[in-house]
Protein backbone atom coordinates (compact mmCIF):
# COMPACT_ATOMS: atom_id res chain seq x y z
CA UNK A 1 0.00 0.00 0.00
CA UNK A 2 2.79 2.43 0.88
CA UNK A 3 4.46 1.75 -2.48
CA UNK A 4 1.26 2.62 -4.40
CA UNK A 5 0.81 5.73 -2.30
CA UNK A 6 4.40 6.74 -3.11
CA UNK A 7 3.90 6.20 -6.84
CA UNK A 8 0.71 8.24 -6.99
CA UNK A 9 1.57 11.06 -4.54
CA UNK A 10 5.31 11.66 -4.85
CA UNK A 11 5.58 12.44 -8.58
CA UNK A 12 3.22 15.40 -8.15
CA UNK A 13 5.10 16.58 -5.06
CA UNK A 14 8.44 16.12 -6.82
CA UNK A 15 7.14 18.02 -9.85
CA UNK A 16 5.99 20.93 -7.67
CA UNK A 17 9.26 21.09 -5.71
CA UNK A 18 11.36 20.91 -8.89
CA UNK A 19 9.22 23.58 -10.53
CA UNK A 20 9.65 25.93 -7.56
CA UNK A 21 13.41 25.30 -7.34
CA UNK A 22 13.87 25.83 -11.08
CA UNK A 23 11.78 29.00 -11.04
CA UNK A 24 13.80 30.39 -8.11
CA UNK A 25 17.02 29.64 -10.00
CA UNK A 26 15.56 31.36 -13.07
CA UNK A 27 14.68 34.45 -11.02
CA UNK A 28 18.15 34.54 -9.44
CA UNK A 29 19.83 34.27 -12.84
CA UNK A 30 17.66 36.86 -14.61
CA UNK A 31 17.26 39.26 -11.66
CA UNK A 32 14.05 40.47 -13.26
CA UNK A 33 10.35 40.37 -12.50
CA UNK A 34 9.44 41.66 -15.96
CA UNK A 35 6.26 39.81 -16.95
CA UNK A 36 7.81 38.53 -20.20
CA UNK A 37 10.90 37.08 -18.51
CA UNK A 38 8.78 35.71 -15.68
CA UNK A 39 6.46 34.06 -18.22
CA UNK A 40 9.38 32.44 -20.04
CA UNK A 41 10.80 31.34 -16.66
CA UNK A 42 7.50 29.71 -15.74
CA UNK A 43 7.34 27.98 -19.12
CA UNK A 44 10.95 26.73 -18.98
CA UNK A 45 10.56 25.61 -15.35
CA UNK A 46 7.35 23.75 -16.17
CA UNK A 47 8.86 21.93 -19.16
CA UNK A 48 12.02 21.00 -17.25
CA UNK A 49 10.08 19.85 -14.19
CA UNK A 50 7.81 17.71 -16.42
CA UNK A 51 10.85 15.94 -17.90
CA UNK A 52 12.95 15.75 -14.74
CA UNK A 53 10.45 14.67 -12.09
CA UNK A 54 10.22 11.14 -13.53
CA UNK A 55 14.00 10.76 -13.71
CA UNK A 56 14.70 12.27 -10.31
CA UNK A 57 14.43 9.00 -8.33
CA UNK A 58 16.41 7.06 -10.96
CA UNK A 59 19.44 9.19 -10.05
CA UNK A 60 19.39 7.85 -6.50
CA UNK A 61 18.37 11.19 -5.06
CA UNK A 62 16.06 11.24 -2.02
CA UNK A 63 12.45 12.37 -2.36
CA UNK A 64 12.14 16.13 -2.28
CA UNK A 65 10.70 17.69 0.84
CA UNK A 66 10.70 21.13 2.35
CA UNK A 67 13.06 19.91 5.10
CA UNK A 68 15.59 18.58 2.57
CA UNK A 69 15.41 21.78 0.54
CA UNK A 70 16.09 23.89 3.66
CA UNK A 71 19.02 21.66 4.68
CA UNK A 72 20.36 21.82 1.10
CA UNK A 73 20.31 25.61 1.20
CA UNK A 74 22.15 25.52 4.54
CA UNK A 75 24.63 23.05 3.02
CA UNK A 76 25.37 25.37 0.11
CA UNK A 77 25.89 28.26 2.56
CA UNK A 78 28.35 26.18 4.61
CA UNK A 79 30.12 25.06 1.43
CA UNK A 80 30.50 28.67 0.24
CA UNK A 81 31.82 29.74 3.66
CA UNK A 82 34.36 26.88 3.69
CA UNK A 83 35.48 27.68 0.13
CA UNK A 84 36.11 31.33 1.10
CA UNK A 85 37.98 30.36 4.29
CA UNK A 86 40.07 27.77 2.43
CA UNK A 87 40.91 30.31 -0.29
CA UNK A 88 42.14 32.75 2.34
CA UNK A 89 44.18 29.99 4.00
CA UNK A 90 45.81 28.93 0.73
CA UNK A 91 46.47 32.57 -0.23
CA UNK A 92 48.17 33.10 3.15
CA UNK A 93 50.38 30.06 2.57
CA UNK A 94 51.32 31.27 -0.91
CA UNK A 95 52.30 34.80 0.15
CA UNK A 96 53.98 33.77 3.42
CA UNK A 97 57.79 33.99 3.01
CA UNK A 98 58.35 30.47 4.35
CA UNK A 99 55.23 28.99 2.68
CA UNK A 100 54.15 26.89 5.67
CA UNK A 101 52.78 23.73 4.09
CA UNK A 102 52.82 20.10 5.13
CA UNK A 103 51.34 18.23 2.16
CA UNK A 104 50.23 14.66 2.50
CA UNK A 105 47.59 12.09 1.84
CA UNK A 106 45.02 11.25 4.50
CA UNK A 107 42.11 8.87 4.75
CA UNK A 108 38.75 9.93 6.15
CA UNK A 109 35.77 7.74 6.94
CA UNK A 110 32.21 8.61 5.98
CA UNK A 111 28.92 7.42 7.40
CA UNK A 112 27.09 8.19 4.16
CA UNK A 113 25.54 5.15 2.47
CA UNK A 114 24.36 6.40 -0.93
CA UNK A 115 26.92 6.72 -3.72
CA UNK A 116 25.48 10.08 -4.80
CA UNK A 117 25.91 11.44 -1.25
CA UNK A 118 29.54 10.26 -1.18
CA UNK A 119 30.08 11.88 -4.58
CA UNK A 120 28.68 15.20 -3.33
CA UNK A 121 30.90 15.00 -0.23
CA UNK A 122 33.97 14.23 -2.36
CA UNK A 123 33.20 17.10 -4.75
CA UNK A 124 32.68 19.48 -1.83
CA UNK A 125 36.05 18.53 -0.37
CA UNK A 126 37.72 18.97 -3.77
CA UNK A 127 36.04 22.36 -4.30
CA UNK A 128 37.61 23.54 -1.04
CA UNK A 129 41.11 24.83 -1.96
CA UNK A 130 43.90 22.93 -0.27
CA UNK A 131 42.19 19.53 -0.50
CA UNK A 132 41.69 17.14 -3.37
CA UNK A 133 39.86 13.80 -3.31
CA UNK A 134 41.90 11.06 -4.96
CA UNK A 135 39.58 8.08 -4.55
CA UNK A 136 36.58 6.66 -2.72
CA UNK A 137 36.68 3.08 -1.38
CA UNK A 138 33.42 2.08 0.26
CA UNK A 139 33.17 4.26 3.36
CA UNK A 140 36.71 5.66 3.06
CA UNK A 141 37.83 8.70 1.09
CA UNK A 142 41.48 9.28 0.15
CA UNK A 143 42.42 12.97 0.17
CA UNK A 144 45.50 15.00 -0.73
CA UNK A 145 45.74 17.81 1.81
CA UNK A 146 48.03 20.84 1.45
CA UNK A 147 48.55 21.19 5.19
CA UNK A 148 47.98 17.92 7.03
CA UNK A 149 46.98 18.69 10.60
CA UNK A 150 46.38 15.07 11.55
CA UNK A 151 47.12 11.75 9.89
CA UNK A 152 44.74 9.93 12.24
CA UNK A 153 41.56 8.93 10.38
CA UNK A 154 39.11 10.04 13.08
CA UNK A 155 40.71 13.48 13.53
CA UNK A 156 41.17 14.03 9.76
CA UNK A 157 37.50 13.11 9.27
CA UNK A 158 36.49 15.66 11.90
CA UNK A 159 38.61 18.42 10.33
CA UNK A 160 37.97 17.81 6.62
CA UNK A 161 34.66 16.02 6.16
CA UNK A 162 32.44 16.42 9.19
CA UNK A 163 31.34 19.98 8.42
CA UNK A 164 29.82 18.78 5.13
CA UNK A 165 28.72 15.32 6.17
CA UNK A 166 26.39 16.42 8.96
CA UNK A 167 24.22 18.22 6.38
CA UNK A 168 24.41 15.45 3.81
CA UNK A 169 23.26 12.89 6.39
CA UNK A 170 20.03 14.85 6.87
CA UNK A 171 19.53 15.51 3.15
CA UNK A 172 20.07 11.84 2.22
CA UNK A 173 18.40 10.26 5.29
C-alpha positions, 0 to 999 in steps of 0.5 A: 500500500505504501508503495502505491501511495508513493507512486501516486503522490510523490511524482506530483510533489516532486514536480511541484518542488522541482518547478519551484526550485527551477523558477527560483534559479531562473529568477536569481539568474535573470534578476528580473520580474518583468512579466515577459521574462517571468512568463518564459521562466514559468514555461521553462521551469514547467517543461524542465520539471515535467521531464525531470520529475520522472528521472529524479528517483532514478538518479538515487536522489532522495524524495524532495521535501521542504526539510531537505530543501532547507538543509540543502540551502544551509549546506550550500551556505556552509560550502560557500563559507568553507570555500572562502575560508580555504581560499584565504588559507591557501592565499596566506600560505602562498604569500607567506615567506616560508610557505608553511605547508605540510602536504600529505595524503590522509584517509577519512571515513564517511557514514554516508551510504548512498553513492550520490551522497559520497560523490557530493561529499567528495566534490565538496572537499575537492572544491575547497582549496587545499584539499583534493579527493583522490579516490573513494573506497566504500566508506573511506575517502582518500584525500591529498591535503596541502597542510595535514593537521592530523594523519589519524583517520578520526581526527582528519575526518572531523577536520575535513569532512564532518562539516559537510557530512552532517548536512548530507546525512540529513539531506540523504536520510 
